[in-house]
């Protein structure tokens, strides 16, 4: 569901569409003490007396005291605090949720196989992953998820939605979906499976007149994508390909550092990949290309759509702003924030939105997405007839490039 984070020797900055803030509770010392203030909460001290007063009243008055789980109450308090920030990508994860999240990051988990996000307060599918039950069921980027089972998705956080959709292989989940152009919603009942999506694939396309294009499909920016892309890039360099079609459609993103590393194959060393803006008046941080630039010599066009998000938008924006590479397809998702994973005690964690990112020209795509230079619609009829006018347009344009 969110196959984009792996444990690593260096801390990773994450761009996914999921999860989290920090607090330290010392229950044994603080329960019953009503004069507790926060010493790290500028601009003013915060009195926690109300919290502990409510805590004590619950323990004194609740009708079923034996059913009170102190640990779950603490988790609930932290979750409520985080939810009050109003940012769907800042989320608290219990140890169980953290474990599932890291399984997703490893690129292998059990579920239906799709990335979800919240846009304009509506839960929607960013992209179904290749070869997964979600893709086989006919779900598409941009589909709005109205209900999961019998639960309305209004006001659900992303991690709550992910938990409801995920589950053991062989079990079923029913999603109520609305798609632009439909008169009404439709139900999709999907059997969960083990999800192991690929990170990158490529094939050689003969364009005629002696021209050959490497059609390069990048599915996600998980940590394994970096090594996989390095192998693929060398295969392309050793092939007869003399141009590249880079397909970032339905790529939901992943690690910023992986997008930066892959961009290094296409950009001059030192060129800007993305700009991080923390919005607090501090200097903006520039992420620069650090690679070998060996794919820069190829004429390139890039395909994007509504399912291109996060790292995919960073790479597409970097190529477009630095070398005026043509973007073809539909406007991307518009995931323009940076998340950082913070591990907490006991195995829980937070995924915190720490900054907004900008394209090399300083343009924010948050909520608006990257607009293609050449817009090409993919209609319902195209899907049914297995036609791809977006790719056809990319082929037509790349043939004319030198």
N, C-alpha and C positions, 0 to 999 in steps of 0.2 A: 504494500500500500504506500509505503514511503521508503523505497529501497535506496536511501541516499546517505546513510551515516555508518561508518565503521570505527571501532576503536583504533587508535593510532598512536605512535610514539609522540607525534606533535599534535597539538590541539587543532581541530579542524573548524573552519568557519562554514556554517551550513546555510543552504539556500532553499530548503524544502518548504513544502506546503504543509507543515505540522508544528510546533510544540515549545520555552519556559523560564524566573525571578528567584530570589534566595532568601531564606529565613532560617533562623536557628531557634528551635524551641527546646527548652530544658524543663520538661513537664514536672519532674519531681521537685525542682526548686521553685517554680513559678506558680503552680496551681495554688490558689488561695491568697496570693499576694496581689493586691489590687493597685499598688502604687508602683507600676513598672513603666518606664518610659524608654523610647527608642532613642539611642544616642547617635545613630547613623542615618537619620531621616531628615536631611535639610529640606526646606529652610528653617523649619521649626521642630522642636521636640514633639513626639507623638505619645500620648498617654494611652497605654494598653489596658487601663483599668476596666473599660467597658467589655473588652474581650474576656478578661478573666472573671469578671462578674457574671457574664453569660455562661461561661464554662462551669463555674461553681453552681449556678442555678440549675443547669441541666443535670449535673451529678446529684444535686439535692432533690430535685422534683420529678425527673423523668419517670414515667410509669413503669418502664421495664429496664431498670438499672443493669440487670445481668446481660442485657443485649447491647449495652454500650461498649463499643470498641474504641478505646482511646487513640490507638494508632490511626484508625480510619477517620476519626474526628479531626486529628491533626492534618491528615492528607486533605480532608474536605475543606478545612480552614485555609490551607495554602492554595488549593484549587480555586476557592472563591476569591481570594485576594488577587490571584493572577487573572482570573476571568474579568474582574472589575476594571482591568486596564483597557479592555475593549479591543485587544489585538488578537486576531484569530491564530497568529503564528507564535505567540508567546504562551506556553502551556506547561503546566506541572505534570510530571509523569511519576507514578508509583513505581516501585521496583519491578512489578510485573509488566507495566506498560513500557518501562525503560528496556527491559529484556526484549520485548517484541519489537521495539523501535530499532534496536541494534541488529536484530535478525533481518528486518527489512533492509537495513543498510548493507548487510552482507550480500544482498541480492537473492536470498532464498528464504521464503516464508510460506505460510499457508493462508490462503484467502482467495480473492477473485482476480487480483492482479490489475490494479489501477491506482493512479494518483488522484487524490481529491484535493480541492481547495475551496476557499470561500471568496466569492467575488460579489460585491454589492449586497452583502449579507445573505447570499444564497449559496448553499452547498452545491458544488458542481464537479463534474469529472474533468480533470485537467487532461488526462490521457489514459486510455487503457493500454497496458503493456503488451508487447508482441507475444502472440501465441498463448495468451492466458484465457481463462474462462470469460473474463469481462469482454475481451476482444471478440471471442468466438460467439458470445451471446448477442453481439451487435451493438454494444455500448460505444459511444463516441465522445471525443473531446467536445466540451461545451454542454453536454447533457446535464440537466439539473436534477438533482436527487431530492425528491419531495418527501419520500418516506423510506425508512429502512425497516422492513417488517411492518409493524403497526405503529412505529414511532416516527412522528413528524420531525424533520430535520431542523425546523426553525429553532434558533438559539443553541443548537448543538455546536460545541467546539470541534475542531477537526479531529483531535485525538479521540473524542467520544464517538464520532461517526466512524472512524477507523476501527475502533474496538468492536462496534456493532457489526460492521461489514466483514471483518476478519473472522476466522474460525477454523476448526480442524478440517482437513481434506475429507471429502465425501459428504459433508453436511451442506445444507442449502441456505441461501439467504434470498429474500425477495426485495427488490428495489423498485420503488415507484418513480418513474422517470418522465420528465417533460422535455421535449426537444423543440427548438424553434421551428415553427411551421406546422406543428401538430395541433389538432383541435382539442385534444384531451391528453391526459397522462396515460402511460402504459406500464404494466407490471412486467418485470424481468425476474424470473426465478433462476438463480445461478448456483451450480454446484461448485463448492470451493475445492481447491487443489493445491499441491505444492507449486509455488511460483519461483521459477528460475529464469527471469528474462535475460536476453542477451544484452550486451552493452554496445556492440558495434558490429556491423556487417558491411561488406562491399562487393560489388560485381563490376565487371568491365562491360561497357556498352559500346557497341560499334555504331558510330554515327554516320558512317559513309564518308566518301572522299578522303579516306585514310585517317579520319579523326576518331579518336577513342576516348571515352570519358569514364573515369572512375566514379561510379554511383555509390556514394559513401553515406550510409545510414547510421547515425549516432542516436542510440535509444535512451541513454541516461548518463549522468555524470557521477556514478558511484565510484568508489575508490578503485575497483577493478577495471573501470573504464580507461583509466590512465595507461595501465600496462597493455590492455587490449588494443588501445588506439596506437600505441607505439609499434606493436607488431603489424597492425593493419597499414600504417603509414609506410613502413618499410616495404611491405608487399606492393603498395601502389607505386613507390619509387622504382621498384624493380620490374614493373609491368609496362606494357606499351601505352598506358594512359598518357594523354597529353593535356587533359583538362579534368576538372572535378566538379561534380554536383554534390553539394553537402546538404543532406536532408536532415533537418532538425524538427520535423513535424512530429507531434505527439511525444516530444522529449520533455519530461516534467522537471528536469534539472538535477541538482545534487550538490556536490562540493564546489565551492568557489575556486579552491586551489586546483581542482581537477580541470575545471573550465580554463583556468589560467595556463596550466601546463599544456593542454591541447591547443590553445590559442597560439602558443609558442611555435607550433609547426607552421602556422599561417602568417605570422607577423614578424617584423624585424625585432631583434632583441632590443628591449627598452621601450617599445611602443606600448601605449596604455591599453590594457584590456578592460578595466572597469575602475570606477572611482567610488570609494566608500565615504559616505557623508553621515556623520553621527548626529548632525542637527543640533549640536550644543555649542557651536562657535569654534570648536577645535579645528585644526587643519585637516582638510580632507586627505584620505589615504589613497594613493594610486597603486593599483596592481598592474605590474608591467609584464610584458612577454619576456620569458627567460629561455625560450627554446632555441632550436637550431634553424628555424625559418625555412626548412627544406621544401615545404609545400607551397611556399609563397610564389614560386616561379610558374605555377599552374594557373591558367584562367579559371575562375571559380564563380559559381552562382550558388545561392543558399535558399532552401525551401523552409518556410515557417508556416504555422497555422495556430489555431486557438489553443492547441495542446502544447505549444512551445512555451516553456516557462523557465524562470530562474536561470540556471546555468546555460540553457539553450539560448535565452535572450541575451545573456552576457556575451557569448561567443558570436552570435549573429550581429549584435550591436558593435562589437569590436571590429569585425571584418568590414562592416558597413561604414563606420566612422573613420577608420584608418585608411581603407583602400577603396572606398566607394563600391564595395561588392554589392551586386544587385540582390535584393530580397524579393522572393516570389511566393505568393500564396495568400494567406489571410492574416489579419492582425493577431499578434501573439497574446498570451494570457495576461501579462502585466504583473508579474511577481517581482517587485522591485525592492524587497527588503532582505536584510542579511540576518540570519539566525546563528547564535552560538550555543553550543551544548555545554551545560555546566552539570557536573556530577555532584550529587548531594550525598549525605550520609545514609547508610542503610540500603544503598542501591537505587534510590530515587534520583531524579534528575530534572533539570529545567532546560527548555530550549527557548532562549530569549532573543527577541528582536533587538539587535544592538545598533543597527544603522540602516540607512537606505543606500542603494547603490545606483550609480549613474553611468551612462555610456561614456566613452572617451571624450565626447564633445560636451559632456555635462548635462545630458538630457535624462530626466527621470521618466521611466516607463511604468511606474507604479500605478496600477488600476487602469492604465490606458493601453499598454502594450507597445510593441514595435509595429509600425505600419509598413507593409511591403511596398517596394517601389513598383511592382507589377502585381496587381490584385487579380487573383484567379479563384473563382468559386468552385467548390466541389459539391455538386448537387446530390439530392437523394437518388436520382436516376443514375448518376455516375457511380455511386456506391453499389447500387443493384446490378449494374452492368459491368462492375469491376473496371471502370475507366478511371484514369488519373490525369485530368487536364492540367493540373498543377505541374506534375512531372513532365508532361508533354511540352509545356511552355518552357520549363527549365532546359529541356533538351534543345528546343528550337533556339533559345537565346545563347546557350553555351557553344553551339555550332558556329556562331558568328564571331565569337571572341577569339582574339589572337594572343 
